Amino acid sequence: MDINTDIFRIETNHVIPAQGKVLISEPFLCDQMFGRSVILLIDHTEEGTMGLVLNKPLSLKLNDVLHDCYCPDDIPLYQGGPLSTDTLFYLHTLEDIPDALPIAKGFYLNGDFNAIKAYIQSGNEIRGKIRFFLGYSGWGYEQLQREISENTWMVGTENITTLMNEPAGRKMWQHALGKLGDKYKMWARFPQIPTMN
């Protein structure tokens, strides 16, 4: 019986990696950090690329790493990547935070943390507004281009607002993959390691 392996070939969507775009891992990538991941590109230049994994929650909460925050106990932390895992990054929609770096329309990285704490401690909504990460992901410019050409990553067209409002985990990956078309919706149903099914 002949199996059409073309169903597992990534069709180029001519979307190039850029700040504010997302990377979506191919379904059979067996890597604890990057398997079934959705990564927001924070920066993409000739020097390299920086991103944050959006859908890998940690067992830690914000108060576990910031003992002087006096924030609610249920603010989750996400594993942004394998680099600088002792550094806190925060993605948010708060346009009046001093020194925040614009990432995409209405989205910012970091900025004055005292202003972020004041926002939280005033009882404002956090879900869909702020997401906290330990660590980040990084590539040399040629490295990311090579991995995309090797079909490790697809560059998605997903709206960041949608991703910020979604719960983390495998469903975010399935949703982002499905946005690329029917073929990819089918991919989302395949086990990560086919021989284990």
Order of alpha helices (4+ residues) and beta strands (2+ residues): beta-beta-beta-beta-alpha-beta-beta-beta-beta-alpha-beta-alpha-beta-alpha-alpha-alpha
